[in-house]
Amino acid sequence: MPTIEELKKVRIQKLKSLEKAGLLAYPSETKRTNLVSDVLDNFSKLSKAKKNIVLVGRIMALRGHGGATFLDIDDGSSKIQAILKEDKLGEKGYKFFIDHFDIGDFIEIKGVLFTTKRGEKTIEADDYKMLAKSLSPLPEKWHGLQDIEEKLRKRYLDILFNPEVKEMVKKRAVFWNSMREFLMEKGFLEVETPVLETTTGGADAKAFETHHNALNLDVYLRISMGELWQKKLMVAGFEKTFEIGRQFRNEGMDAEHLQDYTQMEFYWAYANYKQGMKLVEELYKYVIKKTFGTLKFHLNRDFSAKGGPASGWNIDFGKKWEIYDYRTIVNKYAKIDIFEASLPEMEKQLVKLGITYDKNGFNKTRAIDNLWKYCRKNIVGPGFLINLPTDVLPLAKKTENTKIVEAFQVILAGSENGKGYSELNDPIDQAERFTEQQKLREAGDQEAQMFDHDFVEALEYGMPPTCGFGVSERLFSFLMDKPVRECQIFPLMRPK
């Protein structure tokens, strides 16, 4: 069997032969008259007309039979059979096709539609034209890309040969567009906020750093979807805003986490976290039904290392959503009271439970977060986690019990799939919390938030009561029941 390099040499020779014959191997123009899908949908009418039409597409299969060659061509909308006959094209024209065309090439075919004796809808070629010569042979359909890294690296081939992946790409578009559609119908204004920031804000995360040459300034890639910027828009008098875009966190990678991913955040003035929960439940049901056509899912996600159910997760978004209390959940599964225990006691319990954690810059906030992440794997959902500790959400408004904040998280299949809260709008309280965060950062906690003086100054001009919420593409990956990296169209890959 010839090697890929040997096959490429043969195709390059065919390319040169095309050019020598005075033909373009990569013309810019095509005279296509119909999409293949339209032809198949209206085949009876079009075939009875006995008129020439022009179809285009990639040759996906090629088989000779005496003086005829059958092709399967796919234009992206659908696939159709084509036949080229020697007695129709002439010996010279037929031989030219045989000598120059391969599987993978893009072709234009002019001809008449008919149905074969086997009932196959077909176009018989009166003429043909090369649209793009492929120099690398396509992998065999059933024996091609098997390695997951190779599939992601050559995603274009994975999509070409795997209808499920192509369908995933389409669903991904529906997912975000339906979210946009829902929010706009509710009166939210879509905005764009800076990707480059001098101070990161809106989340506890390690940022990517870069340098802005024109301003000679070190900057960060944003770690939230413009949280502090959107809240400045609340100060400016806007009532409802949202943004969908990419954000970046220079942290670990696993089935649920990436460093470069899509997120949506909305901000709603004169609303609190309780109103936010009602809107989010409505939003999820709308988006999920629109994208997947159902509200019921059986997820087989591999949570074996995290203690998830071996039988998978049965999720029904249409049922009444549960309410979970943070302190109660941690007490139940981790056997510790996060509001009473000291940091040494929490560390002792983490060790006892076999929870590994980063000791660099370790503090009470990180201890509480690690305990919660251990416990959340026991929750099926869908539901809302409430009464989160003030320590873990420095931008949320405190309740009358100052140890907790007015916040909620969407819990689904043992993980967080959305977070919202009543935004802190007290500039003095916000400055104090930023100060505490800065101390943690200086002590080595790279995920602690920076002190954003500009944001505090904006709050001093007054921001109305506001509810904010954010959800990332993790939700889409959960519903697809795949690791989040496989649900991106072109995930970041290490170069070969």
C-alpha positions as CSV (number, residue, x, y, z in Angstrom):
1,M,0.0,0.0,0.0
2,P,1.5,3.4,-1.0
3,T,2.3,5.9,1.7
4,I,0.5,9.2,2.2
5,E,3.6,11.0,0.8
6,E,3.6,8.8,-2.3
7,L,-0.1,9.5,-2.8
8,K,0.5,13.2,-2.5
9,K,3.2,13.1,-5.1
10,V,0.8,11.4,-7.6
11,R,-1.9,14.1,-6.9
12,I,0.7,16.9,-7.4
13,Q,1.5,15.3,-10.8
14,K,-2.2,15.4,-11.6
15,L,-2.3,19.0,-10.6
16,K,0.6,19.9,-12.9
17,S,-1.1,18.0,-15.7
18,L,-4.3,20.0,-15.2
19,E,-2.3,23.3,-15.4
20,K,-0.4,22.0,-18.4
21,A,-3.7,21.4,-20.2
22,G,-4.6,25.1,-19.6
23,L,-7.2,24.4,-16.9
24,L,-7.4,26.0,-13.4
25,A,-7.1,23.6,-10.5
26,Y,-8.5,26.2,-8.1
27,P,-11.0,28.5,-10.1
28,S,-12.8,31.2,-8.2
29,E,-16.1,30.9,-10.1
30,T,-18.8,28.2,-10.2
31,K,-22.1,28.2,-12.0
32,R,-24.0,26.2,-9.4
33,T,-27.8,26.4,-9.8
34,N,-29.0,24.4,-6.9
35,L,-28.0,23.1,-3.4
36,V,-28.0,19.3,-3.3
37,S,-30.5,19.4,-0.4
38,D,-32.9,21.4,-2.6
39,V,-32.5,19.0,-5.4
40,L,-33.4,16.0,-3.2
41,D,-36.4,17.8,-1.7
42,N,-37.8,18.7,-5.2
43,F,-36.4,15.8,-7.2
44,S,-39.6,14.7,-8.9
45,K,-40.3,18.2,-10.2
46,L,-36.7,18.9,-11.3
47,S,-36.2,15.5,-12.9
48,K,-39.4,15.7,-15.0
49,A,-38.2,19.1,-16.4
50,K,-35.3,17.3,-18.1
51,K,-33.3,20.5,-17.8
52,N,-29.6,20.8,-17.1
53,I,-28.7,21.9,-13.6
54,V,-25.3,22.5,-12.0
55,L,-24.3,20.9,-8.7
56,V,-21.1,21.2,-6.8
57,G,-19.5,19.3,-3.9
58,R,-16.6,17.2,-2.7
59,I,-16.1,13.7,-4.1
60,M,-16.7,11.4,-1.2
61,A,-16.8,8.1,-3.1
62,L,-15.7,7.0,-6.5
63,R,-16.3,3.7,-8.2
64,G,-15.9,2.6,-11.8
65,H,-18.2,0.2,-13.7
66,G,-17.2,-0.5,-17.3
67,G,-17.5,2.7,-19.3
68,A,-19.1,4.6,-16.4
69,T,-18.0,6.1,-13.1
70,F,-20.2,6.7,-10.1
71,L,-19.5,9.5,-7.7
72,D,-21.0,10.6,-4.3
73,I,-20.7,14.3,-4.1
74,D,-21.4,16.3,-0.9
75,D,-21.9,20.1,-0.9
76,G,-22.4,20.4,2.8
77,S,-26.2,20.5,2.6
78,S,-26.5,16.9,1.5
79,K,-25.0,14.1,-0.7
80,I,-26.1,12.9,-4.1
81,Q,-24.9,10.3,-6.6
82,A,-23.5,11.4,-9.9
83,I,-22.6,9.3,-13.0
84,L,-20.1,10.1,-15.7
85,K,-20.4,8.0,-18.9
86,E,-17.8,7.6,-21.6
87,D,-20.4,7.5,-24.4
88,K,-21.8,10.8,-23.0
89,L,-18.6,12.7,-22.4
90,G,-16.6,11.1,-25.2
91,E,-13.5,9.0,-24.8
92,K,-11.2,12.0,-24.3
93,G,-13.4,13.8,-21.8
94,Y,-14.0,10.6,-19.8
95,K,-10.3,9.7,-19.7
96,F,-9.4,13.2,-18.6
97,F,-11.7,12.8,-15.6
98,I,-10.2,9.3,-14.7
99,D,-6.7,10.7,-15.0
100,H,-7.1,13.8,-12.9
101,F,-9.9,13.4,-10.3
102,D,-9.7,11.7,-6.9
103,I,-11.8,11.3,-3.8
104,G,-11.5,14.6,-1.9
105,D,-11.6,16.8,-4.9
106,F,-14.2,19.5,-5.3
107,I,-16.1,19.2,-8.6
108,E,-18.8,21.0,-10.6
109,I,-21.2,18.8,-12.5
110,K,-23.6,20.0,-15.2
111,G,-26.3,17.4,-16.1
112,V,-29.8,16.1,-16.0
113,L,-31.5,14.3,-13.0
114,F,-32.8,10.8,-13.2
115,T,-33.5,7.8,-11.0
116,T,-31.6,4.6,-11.4
117,K,-33.2,1.1,-11.6
118,R,-32.2,0.7,-7.9
119,G,-34.1,3.9,-7.1
120,E,-31.0,6.1,-6.5
121,K,-31.5,9.8,-7.2
122,T,-28.7,10.7,-9.6
123,I,-27.3,13.4,-11.8
124,E,-25.9,12.3,-15.2
125,A,-23.0,14.5,-16.2
126,D,-23.0,16.3,-19.5
127,D,-19.9,18.3,-18.4
128,Y,-17.7,18.7,-15.3
129,K,-15.1,21.1,-13.9
130,M,-12.4,20.9,-11.2
131,L,-13.2,23.4,-8.4
132,A,-10.4,22.5,-6.0
133,K,-7.8,19.7,-6.3
134,S,-7.1,17.9,-3.0
135,L,-3.4,17.1,-2.5
136,S,-3.7,15.0,0.7
137,P,-5.9,11.9,0.5
138,L,-8.8,11.8,2.9
139,P,-8.7,9.2,5.6
140,E,-10.7,6.1,5.0
141,K,-14.2,6.6,6.4
142,W,-14.2,3.6,8.7
143,H,-10.5,3.4,9.5
144,G,-9.5,7.0,9.5
145,L,-9.2,9.4,12.5
146,Q,-9.4,7.2,15.6
147,D,-7.1,9.0,18.1
148,I,-8.9,11.8,20.0
149,E,-6.0,14.1,19.8
150,E,-5.7,13.7,16.0
151,K,-9.5,14.2,15.7
152,L,-9.3,17.5,17.6
153,R,-6.1,18.6,15.7
154,K,-7.7,17.9,12.3
155,R,-11.2,18.9,13.4
156,Y,-12.1,19.7,9.8
157,L,-11.8,16.0,8.9
158,D,-13.6,14.9,12.1
159,I,-16.5,17.1,11.1
160,L,-16.4,15.9,7.4
161,F,-16.7,12.2,8.4
162,N,-18.6,12.4,11.6
163,P,-22.2,13.6,11.3
164,E,-22.5,13.8,15.1
165,V,-19.7,16.3,15.3
166,K,-21.2,18.4,12.5
167,E,-24.6,18.3,14.3
168,M,-22.8,19.4,17.5
169,V,-21.4,22.5,15.8
170,K,-24.9,23.4,14.6
171,K,-26.4,22.8,18.1
172,R,-23.6,25.0,19.6
173,A,-24.8,27.8,17.4
174,V,-28.4,27.3,18.4
175,F,-27.5,27.2,22.1
176,W,-25.9,30.6,22.1
177,N,-28.3,32.2,19.6
178,S,-31.3,31.0,21.6
179,M,-29.8,32.5,24.7
180,R,-29.3,35.8,22.9
181,E,-32.8,35.6,21.5
182,F,-34.3,35.0,25.0
183,L,-32.5,37.8,26.6
184,M,-33.3,40.3,23.9
185,E,-37.0,39.4,24.1
186,K,-36.8,40.2,27.8
187,G,-35.4,43.7,27.0
188,F,-31.7,43.1,27.6
189,L,-29.2,45.1,25.5
190,E,-26.2,43.2,24.1
191,V,-23.0,45.0,24.8
192,E,-19.2,44.5,24.3
193,T,-16.7,45.2,27.0
194,P,-12.9,45.2,26.9
195,V,-11.0,41.9,26.6
196,L,-7.7,43.6,27.7
197,E,-7.8,44.9,31.2
198,T,-5.3,46.6,33.5
199,T,-7.0,45.1,36.5
200,T,-8.8,41.7,36.3
201,G,-12.2,41.6,37.9
202,G,-15.4,39.6,38.2
203,A,-14.0,36.2,39.3
204,D,-11.4,34.4,41.4
205,A,-9.0,33.1,38.7
206,K,-5.4,33.4,37.5
207,A,-5.2,35.6,34.4
208,F,-3.1,35.5,31.3
209,E,-0.7,38.4,31.1
210,T,0.6,40.2,28.0
211,H,2.1,43.6,27.0
212,H,0.4,46.4,25.1
213,N,3.2,47.9,23.0
214,A,1.5,51.1,21.9
215,L,0.8,52.1,25.5
216,N,3.8,50.3,27.0
217,L,1.5,48.7,29.5
218,D,1.2,45.3,31.0
219,V,-2.4,44.0,30.6
220,Y,-4.5,40.9,31.4
221,L,-6.9,39.0,29.3
222,R,-10.3,39.2,31.0
223,I,-11.4,36.4,33.4
224,S,-15.1,37.4,33.3
225,M,-17.6,38.5,30.7
226,G,-17.1,42.2,31.6
227,E,-18.7,42.0,35.1
228,L,-17.3,45.2,36.4
229,W,-17.8,47.0,33.1
230,Q,-21.4,45.9,32.8
231,K,-22.0,47.1,36.4
232,K,-20.5,50.4,35.4
233,L,-23.3,50.5,32.7
234,M,-25.8,50.1,35.6
235,V,-24.2,53.2,37.1
236,A,-24.6,54.8,33.7
237,G,-28.4,54.2,33.7
238,F,-28.8,51.1,31.7
239,E,-31.2,48.6,33.2
240,K,-30.6,45.3,31.4
241,T,-27.4,44.3,29.6
242,F,-25.7,41.1,28.6
243,E,-22.6,39.9,26.8
244,I,-21.6,36.7,25.1
245,G,-17.9,36.2,24.3
246,R,-14.6,34.6,25.1
247,Q,-12.8,34.8,28.4
248,F,-9.5,33.4,29.6
249,R,-8.2,31.7,32.7
250,N,-4.7,30.5,33.0
251,E,-5.5,27.5,35.1
252,G,-5.9,23.7,35.0
253,M,-7.5,21.7,32.2
254,D,-9.9,18.8,32.7
255,A,-13.2,17.6,31.4
256,E,-15.0,20.7,32.8
257,H,-12.4,23.4,32.5
258,L,-10.6,25.2,29.7
259,Q,-8.5,28.3,29.6
260,D,-10.2,29.9,26.6
261,Y,-14.0,29.5,26.4
262,T,-17.3,31.2,25.8
263,Q,-19.4,32.7,28.6
264,M,-22.6,34.7,28.9
265,E,-23.2,37.3,31.7
266,F,-26.3,39.5,32.2
267,Y,-26.9,42.3,34.6
268,W,-30.4,43.4,35.6
269,A,-30.9,46.6,37.6
270,Y,-33.7,46.8,40.2
271,A,-33.7,43.0,40.6
272,N,-32.2,40.7,43.3
273,Y,-30.9,37.1,43.3
274,K,-34.5,35.7,43.9
275,Q,-35.8,37.4,40.7
276,G,-32.6,36.2,39.0
277,M,-33.3,32.6,39.9
278,K,-36.7,32.7,38.3
279,L,-35.3,34.3,35.2
280,V,-32.5,31.8,34.9
281,E,-34.8,28.8,35.3
282,E,-36.9,30.2,32.5
283,L,-33.8,30.9,30.4
284,Y,-32.4,27.4,30.8
285,K,-35.7,25.7,29.9
286,Y,-36.0,27.9,26.8
287,V,-32.4,27.4,25.6
288,I,-32.3,23.7,26.3
289,K,-35.6,22.9,24.6
290,K,-34.7,25.0,21.6
291,T,-31.3,23.4,21.3
292,F,-32.0,19.8,22.1
293,G,-35.8,19.4,21.7
294,T,-36.2,17.9,25.2
295,L,-35.9,18.8,28.8
296,K,-35.0,15.2,29.9
297,F,-31.5,13.9,29.8
298,H,-29.5,10.8,30.8
299,L,-25.9,11.8,31.2
300,N,-23.2,9.2,31.3
301,R,-20.4,11.6,32.2
302,D,-17.4,9.8,33.7
303,F,-17.3,11.1,37.3
304,S,-15.9,7.8,38.6
305,A,-12.8,9.7,39.9
306,K,-15.2,12.1,41.7
307,G,-17.6,9.6,43.1
308,G,-20.6,10.2,40.8
309,P,-23.2,7.6,40.3
310,A,-22.1,4.6,38.2
311,S,-25.4,4.4,36.5
312,G,-25.2,8.0,35.3
313,W,-27.4,11.1,36.0
314,N,-31.1,11.4,35.1
315,I,-31.9,15.1,34.7
316,D,-35.3,16.6,34.1
317,F,-35.3,20.4,33.7
318,G,-39.0,20.4,33.5
319,K,-39.6,19.3,37.1
320,K,-39.5,21.6,40.1
321,W,-36.0,22.8,40.7
322,E,-34.5,22.0,44.1
323,I,-33.0,24.5,46.6
324,Y,-29.8,23.5,48.3
325,D,-28.3,25.2,51.4
326,Y,-24.5,25.5,51.2
327,R,-23.7,25.0,54.9
328,T,-26.1,22.0,55.1
329,I,-24.7,20.3,52.1
330,V,-21.1,20.6,53.3
331,N,-22.0,19.5,56.8
332,K,-23.8,16.5,55.4
333,Y,-21.1,15.2,53.1
334,A,-17.9,16.6,54.5
335,K,-18.9,16.4,58.2
336,I,-17.7,19.9,59.1
337,D,-19.4,23.3,59.8
338,I,-17.7,25.8,57.6
339,F,-18.9,28.8,59.7
340,E,-17.6,27.4,63.0
341,A,-14.4,25.4,62.0
342,S,-11.0,27.0,62.0
343,L,-8.6,26.8,59.0
344,P,-6.5,24.0,60.7
345,E,-9.7,22.0,61.3
346,M,-10.7,22.4,57.7
347,E,-7.3,21.3,56.5
348,K,-7.5,18.3,58.8
349,Q,-10.8,17.3,57.3
350,L,-9.5,17.8,53.7
351,V,-6.7,15.4,54.4
352,K,-9.2,12.9,56.1
353,L,-11.4,13.0,53.0
354,G,-8.5,12.5,50.7
355,I,-9.0,15.9,49.0
356,T,-5.9,17.1,47.3
357,Y,-5.4,20.9,47.2
358,D,-2.8,23.5,46.3
359,K,-1.0,24.6,49.5
360,N,0.5,27.7,47.8
361,G,-1.4,30.7,49.1
362,F,-3.8,28.4,50.9
363,N,-6.4,30.2,53.1
364,K,-9.9,29.7,54.5
365,T,-11.6,30.8,51.3
366,R,-9.8,28.1,49.4
367,A,-10.4,25.5,52.1
368,I,-14.2,26.2,52.0
369,D,-14.2,26.0,48.2
370,N,-12.3,22.7,48.2
371,L,-14.7,21.2,50.7
372,W,-17.7,22.3,48.6
373,K,-16.3,20.9,45.4
374,Y,-16.0,17.5,47.2
375,C,-19.6,17.6,48.3
376,R,-21.3,18.9,45.1
377,K,-20.7,15.6,43.3
378,N,-23.6,14.2,45.3
379,I,-26.2,16.5,43.9
380,V,-28.1,15.5,40.7
381,G,-30.1,18.7,40.1
382,P,-31.3,20.7,38.5
383,G,-31.4,23.1,41.4
384,F,-30.1,26.2,43.0
385,L,-27.4,26.4,45.7
386,I,-28.0,29.3,48.0
387,N,-26.6,30.9,51.2
388,L,-23.0,30.9,50.0
389,P,-20.3,32.1,52.4
390,T,-19.2,35.8,52.0
391,D,-15.6,34.7,51.8
392,V,-16.1,32.9,48.4
393,L,-18.0,35.7,46.7
394,P,-16.4,39.1,47.3
395,L,-18.6,40.9,44.8
396,A,-22.0,39.7,46.2
397,K,-24.3,41.5,48.5
398,K,-24.4,40.2,52.1
399,T,-27.7,39.1,53.7
400,E,-28.7,40.2,57.2
401,N,-26.5,37.3,58.4
402,T,-23.2,38.8,57.2
403,K,-21.6,35.4,56.9
404,I,-23.6,34.6,53.8
405,V,-24.4,36.5,50.6
406,E,-27.5,36.8,48.3
407,A,-26.2,34.4,45.7
408,F,-27.2,31.2,43.8
409,Q,-25.4,28.6,41.7
410,V,-27.1,26.3,39.2
411,I,-26.2,22.7,40.2
412,L,-26.4,20.0,37.6
413,A,-24.9,16.5,37.6
414,G,-22.5,17.1,40.4
415,S,-21.2,20.4,39.1
416,E,-21.8,24.1,38.9
417,N,-23.4,25.3,35.7
418,G,-24.1,29.0,36.3
419,K,-23.7,31.5,39.1
420,G,-25.5,34.7,40.0
421,Y,-26.1,37.0,42.9
422,S,-27.4,40.3,44.2
423,E,-24.5,42.6,43.2
424,L,-22.7,44.4,46.0
425,N,-23.3,48.1,45.4
426,D,-22.0,49.6,48.7
427,P,-18.7,51.2,47.8
428,I,-17.3,51.2,51.3
429,D,-18.1,47.4,51.8
430,Q,-16.7,46.7,48.3
431,A,-13.4,48.6,49.1
432,E,-13.0,46.6,52.3
433,R,-13.6,43.3,50.5
434,F,-11.1,44.3,47.8
435,T,-8.6,45.1,50.5
436,E,-9.0,41.6,52.0
437,Q,-8.7,40.0,48.5
438,Q,-5.5,42.0,47.8
439,K,-4.0,40.8,51.1
440,L,-4.8,37.2,50.1
441,R,-3.2,37.9,46.7
442,E,-0.1,39.3,48.2
443,A,0.1,36.2,50.5
444,G,0.4,34.0,47.4
445,D,-3.3,33.3,46.3
446,Q,-3.1,34.0,42.6
447,E,-6.8,33.6,42.2
448,A,-7.7,36.3,44.7
449,Q,-9.2,39.4,43.2
450,M,-7.3,42.6,42.5
451,F,-8.3,45.9,44.0
452,D,-10.1,47.8,41.3
453,H,-10.1,51.4,42.3
454,D,-11.9,52.6,39.2
455,F,-14.8,50.3,39.9
456,V,-15.1,51.4,43.6
457,E,-15.1,55.0,42.3
458,A,-17.9,54.2,39.9
459,L,-19.9,52.7,42.8
460,E,-19.4,55.9,44.7
461,Y,-21.6,57.6,42.1
462,G,-24.3,55.1,42.9
463,M,-25.4,51.8,41.4
464,P,-29.0,50.6,41.7
465,P,-29.8,47.2,43.2
466,T,-28.7,44.7,40.6
467,C,-28.7,41.0,39.9
468,G,-25.9,39.5,37.8
469,F,-25.6,36.0,36.4
470,G,-23.1,34.1,34.3
471,V,-23.0,30.7,32.5
472,S,-20.3,29.2,30.4
473,E,-20.1,26.6,27.6
474,R,-19.7,24.0,30.3
475,L,-23.5,23.8,30.4
476,F,-23.5,22.9,26.7
477,S,-20.9,20.2,27.1
478,F,-22.8,18.7,30.0
479,L,-25.9,18.5,27.9
480,M,-23.9,17.0,25.0
481,D,-22.5,14.6,27.6
482,K,-18.9,15.2,26.4
483,P,-15.8,16.8,27.9
484,V,-15.9,20.5,27.3
485,R,-12.8,20.4,25.0
486,E,-14.6,18.1,22.6
487,C,-17.5,20.5,22.4
488,Q,-15.4,23.4,21.1
489,I,-15.1,23.6,17.4
490,F,-11.3,24.2,17.4
491,P,-9.9,23.7,20.9
492,L,-6.4,24.8,21.6
493,M,-3.9,22.0,20.9
494,R,-0.2,21.7,21.7
495,P,1.8,21.9,18.4
496,K,3.3,18.7,17.1
